[in-house]
């Protein structure tokens, strides 16, 4: 009998936890090798659980998982990165939670997307270094691209013509920017400024650190956030829950210019 | 899951039991038949306890703990330090902190923790009410005793940010090793915080 192995290994980021029964939890992990999967952590809510701290949401862990009849079961877990500085920063954790929710909502179970996993890990590291919300913009745009929803921003999505250096319509339904002539056929969308168009193009060729290091004036950053947010909403058919939290935290205002972290762009 | 054939009252009881957390269809059935066989007094006592819990328990208008009368005994007591407020997620947490016998202040129950991904925001928690209490004066220190989880930490940081302008001292429960734990299996986060919080022997 060529039975399949009883256990498998994975390294992934814990996306979310739901409690089950008295002391168990179901955790959703997004890993490079297995994609997204759910598994039960038995007794993980007890104070003496050996796996507890290693299976917190927003932790990157190496896990050993046993196949179960209905749900798989964690048998071992070890932290790779606990993102401590990220957790201790309210703004950064809000951004990180938003990214985790996007991954959870956009992915299917057991469909590995190694590039998306690498993107998530890189983005969490940048957020932890204090790189700020531009990391999230880059994450959103790359996630859309990896899943085949990349907006066409180099020319007009409808006629293929070059876009003059002026504002254009970004239409989620048409799948990108529309020139002045094509606007009537492009469906609903939002007029975006030249600055935003340049940022959308830059995100296609930049690396995450390069994009995060860009100094973006506050109004362009806000405009980009709204525009990309509309793309996300269109493809998800809803707004991610965590977006309200990011906005709520943003409205509180920082008490001091963010601690030691990098000279981040004040988006 | 009402079984075919069972008389209606018992099917209904099975149905009700199976709504309880952790109770599957089989357990619900076992419980329902147990009640059927139990002495009538026991069954009546159960029914009365169930009704009382809904009819006689209210939230304290000050600390939002569960109580039979508002304000609750803790909030009314003369032996408590009114300058200290311990903020917890659930009413059960109040009992746990009380059991230590080491806290003589008052409480504030938030009724949950921020969970941005599941859509639990500040407006679903008793955060505004806490701000009101602090604004009203008296409180010198707010102790954040939310769970040391992602949600609990986010809640603590959020509340701290709101309290800061009011000039009140905000503290957080220390994090360290649980008693009876095994160092070998400790996660980095807990261990590094335990190291930082080490104390003279």
HADDOCK unambig.tbl for C-alpha pairs under 7 A between the chains (distance, minus, plus):
assign (segid A and resid 21 and name CA) (segid B and resid 21 and name CA) 6.99 0.50 0.50
assign (segid A and resid 21 and name CA) (segid B and resid 22 and name CA) 4.99 0.50 0.50
assign (segid A and resid 47 and name CA) (segid B and resid 178 and name CA) 6.58 0.50 0.50
assign (segid A and resid 48 and name CA) (segid B and resid 178 and name CA) 6.99 0.50 0.50
assign (segid A and resid 48 and name CA) (segid B and resid 180 and name CA) 6.94 0.50 0.50
assign (segid A and resid 48 and name CA) (segid B and resid 181 and name CA) 5.59 0.50 0.50
assign (segid A and resid 50 and name CA) (segid B and resid 185 and name CA) 5.34 0.50 0.50
assign (segid A and resid 50 and name CA) (segid B and resid 186 and name CA) 6.92 0.50 0.50
assign (segid A and resid 53 and name CA) (segid B and resid 187 and name CA) 5.13 0.50 0.50
assign (segid A and resid 54 and name CA) (segid B and resid 187 and name CA) 5.70 0.50 0.50
assign (segid A and resid 57 and name CA) (segid B and resid 150 and name CA) 6.62 0.50 0.50
assign (segid A and resid 79 and name CA) (segid B and resid 187 and name CA) 6.45 0.50 0.50
assign (segid A and resid 79 and name CA) (segid B and resid 188 and name CA) 7.00 0.50 0.50
assign (segid A and resid 82 and name CA) (segid B and resid 188 and name CA) 6.95 0.50 0.50
assign (segid A and resid 82 and name CA) (segid B and resid 189 and name CA) 6.18 0.50 0.50
assign (segid A and resid 84 and name CA) (segid B and resid 189 and name CA) 6.62 0.50 0.50
assign (segid A and resid 90 and name CA) (segid B and resid 154 and name CA) 6.50 0.50 0.50
assign (segid A and resid 90 and name CA) (segid B and resid 157 and name CA) 6.23 0.50 0.50
assign (segid A and resid 90 and name CA) (segid B and resid 158 and name CA) 6.98 0.50 0.50
assign (segid A and resid 97 and name CA) (segid B and resid 117 and name CA) 6.84 0.50 0.50
assign (segid A and resid 101 and name CA) (segid B and resid 117 and name CA) 5.99 0.50 0.50
assign (segid A and resid 241 and name CA) (segid B and resid 116 and name CA) 6.15 0.50 0.50
assign (segid A and resid 241 and name CA) (segid B and resid 117 and name CA) 5.37 0.50 0.50
assign (segid A and resid 241 and name CA) (segid B and resid 118 and name CA) 6.57 0.50 0.50
assign (segid A and resid 241 and name CA) (segid B and resid 119 and name CA) 5.05 0.50 0.50
assign (segid A and resid 242 and name CA) (segid B and resid 116 and name CA) 4.57 0.50 0.50
assign (segid A and resid 242 and name CA) (segid B and resid 117 and name CA) 4.99 0.50 0.50
assign (segid A and resid 242 and name CA) (segid B and resid 119 and name CA) 6.72 0.50 0.50
assign (segid A and resid 245 and name CA) (segid B and resid 116 and name CA) 5.79 0.50 0.50
assign (segid A and resid 245 and name CA) (segid B and resid 121 and name CA) 6.75 0.50 0.50
